[in-house]
């Protein structure tokens, strides 16, 4: 039995399970990959591109509109008009006469130009503000992508750490089981020790399988948030999981945070929407001009002149048009009032968001401080669990502890290491929330 105890002690001290070698990717690289490949980021850039065309569309109301037209018509039967006979020397009678020619053709150009249209000017301002909105919204989208990728990255790392711990424990217990079984077959061990080891191995194996599944699920989630093919193998960089002291201020510049800037830009758009509705109160002054060249005949006119019985003439007109709204059934007033309500509702959202951002920062600060204390406590707990395992191993060699005590001590060390890993994970997640509440998520890419 003493030989058995010595062998088991050596195994417990030496068995480890290395992680598989895969493509290594840092957190910065994962985020950069996501910003270039994730659909949300691509769509945000397309929105910015689209806003340029919206500006061009709005500018079209400032430029003159020029149109060309061509018409060719044929009337097989000309309409007749009843005319008093006195005009033809037939008093007291009515003469039916037709006017015009069977063929009529015309070519012309027309020009229109807004001289004053308040709705056009307001629409141009709105288009430019929309571009600014999409630019800020793209920043917010990038921050959301960074937050999701970083959170998934840390979750994968912790699951792999815990899997490595349980793999080591499983391999050690499996070796112990095999040795005890061999010794039992030779009459050098007790059956109860083998049974207890089998139970321990089954429990560890169940936990191990759960962690294998968890790692796969978390990796797939990370790849999805990155926009990476699920079949692509990756390995995370350990240095990204190091604890770095966070800079904690008493207050933050909430007004500079992207989430609030997006809402403020939306407020500007709603104000412009209100101004666009009020612009309908203003008169519209526009200039129009046209020039036309027309031909009439009883034969096909194209390519023919007066000698062929085709009579051509030109005409043109220039005019100013002024439209003054007088009464519209309170339609404009109702539209303006609705816009004012929308602005007030958004202002409430802005105030609520401002309070929420301040709350997120204070909560993140508290979580950082609490998690730092938890990490230190768990480090001490790991050291204590290691000491208990060492003492139990010594007692087992002296016959003062049984196999169950030794396996329980090993379980306690595994649990302590897992608790430390979880504490570090919670710190890293709180660090993400702290950076988010400070508007500094981009620093994860700038490392």
Secondary structure, DSSP 4 states (H G I P E B T S, - for coil): -HHHHHHHHHHHHH---PPPP--EE-HHHHHHHHHHH-HHHHHHHHHHHHHHHHHHHHHTTTS-EEEEEEEEEE-SSPPEEEEEGGGGT-TT-EEEEE-S-SEEEEEEEEEEEEEE-HHHHHHHHHHHHHHHHHHHHHHHHHHHHHHHHHHHHHHHHHHHHHHHHHHHHHHHHHHHHHHHHHHHHTT-S-HHHHHHHHHHHHHHHHHHHHHHHHHHHHHHHHHHHHT--TT---EE-GGGGS--PPP--S---GGGSHHHHHHHHHHHHHHHHHHHHHGGGS-EEEEEEEEEEEEEESS--TT--GGGT-EEEEEEEEEEEEE-----TTHHHHHHHHHHHHHHHHHHHHHHHHHHHHHHHHHHHHHHHHHHHHHHHHHHHHHHHHHHHHHHHHHHHTTSS-HHHHHHHHHHHHHHHHHHHHHHHHHHHHHHHHHHHHT-GGGGT--
